[in-house]
Structures are given as C-alpha cells and as structure tokens.
Amino acid sequence: MNASKILAAAALSLLAAAGAHAETYEGVQSVNSGVSRAEVAPQAVAAARAGNEYSDGASAGAQAFSSTADRSVIQAEAVAKAHDPLASLDRRAFYRDEVPQAYKKPAVSFTRQAGL
C-alpha cells in the first residue's frame, strides 16, 4: 500500500512536470526598418485621410439627399403615432402571435393616475 502511494505520487509529479513548461521571455524586439521616421510620417497622414478603403461608401464621398416629402405632413404623422397608445404593440410579444382583444379597444388607457 505504501508502494502504491509512492507510485501514484511519482506519476502525478511526472504529469505536473511535463505540463508545467513555460515560454521564455525574449524581451522587447528591436525594429529593423530601412525607412526613417520622416519618410513614414507623410505616408501615415495620407493613410489616415484616405479613410477605410474597404468599405462600400468610402470612395463615394458625401451623398446629396433631396427629400420629396412635406415637412408638416411628416411632423403630423409623427405626432399622431406618438399619441397612439396601440402603436407600440407588437403581435409577436403575445401568446400565439395575436394581440388580445382588450388591447384593441379604443378606450384602453395605459397610464395610471395617482389617487389622492
């Protein structure tokens, strides 16, 4: 029994020794570049001003937008939508994807008044 404990301890120590190898630290690597700092600076400025060359609209520049809608009509629609208590109801939020009849009635009030 004493030998089995010694063998188990030896096996565990071998496993621990095999798994506990660490990487060596090589310090800060020196940069070996053939280009001076003064030569790189203009390239960096040009790259920063170029934007993301891989995006879809990077080379398109500013896009002109002209709206054909009337501002007062859009504002009236926004005010009506903001005052509609049923506008934010989503049928997917209810059981079987259907808004209950209690919410469809026009007399529903979603606000409570404080009782004094």
Backbone hydrogen bonds, N-H to C=O, Kabsch-Sander energy under -0.5 kcal/mol:
donor,donor_aa,acceptor,acceptor_aa,energy
5,K,1,M,-1.5
6,I,2,N,-1.8
7,L,3,A,-2.5
8,A,4,S,-2.2
9,A,5,K,-2.4
10,A,6,I,-2.4
11,A,7,L,-2.3
12,L,8,A,-2.3
13,S,9,A,-2.3
14,L,10,A,-2.1
15,L,11,A,-2.2
16,A,12,L,-2.4
17,A,13,S,-2.3
18,A,14,L,-2.2
19,G,15,L,-2.0
20,A,16,A,-0.9
26,E,24,T,-0.6
32,N,30,S,-0.5
33,S,31,V,-0.8
40,V,36,S,-1.4
41,A,37,R,-1.8
43,Q,39,E,-0.6
44,A,40,V,-2.2
45,V,41,A,-2.1
46,A,42,P,-2.2
47,A,43,Q,-2.1
48,A,44,A,-2.1
49,R,45,V,-1.9
50,A,46,A,-1.2
51,G,47,A,-0.6
51,G,48,A,-0.5
53,E,51,G,-0.9
55,S,52,N,-1.1
58,A,55,S,-0.5
61,G,57,G,-0.8
74,I,70,D,-2.0
75,Q,71,R,-2.2
76,A,72,S,-2.2
77,E,73,V,-2.2
78,A,74,I,-2.1
79,V,75,Q,-2.3
80,A,76,A,-2.2
81,K,77,E,-2.3
82,A,78,A,-2.1
83,H,79,V,-1.6
84,D,80,A,-0.6
84,D,81,K,-0.5
87,A,84,D,-1.1
89,L,86,L,-1.1
91,R,89,L,-0.5
93,A,90,D,-2.0
94,F,91,R,-1.3
97,D,94,F,-1.8
98,E,95,Y,-1.1
103,Y,100,P,-1.2
104,K,100,P,-0.8
104,K,101,Q,-0.6
105,K,101,Q,-0.9
108,V,105,K,-1.2
110,F,108,V,-0.5
116,L,114,A,-0.6
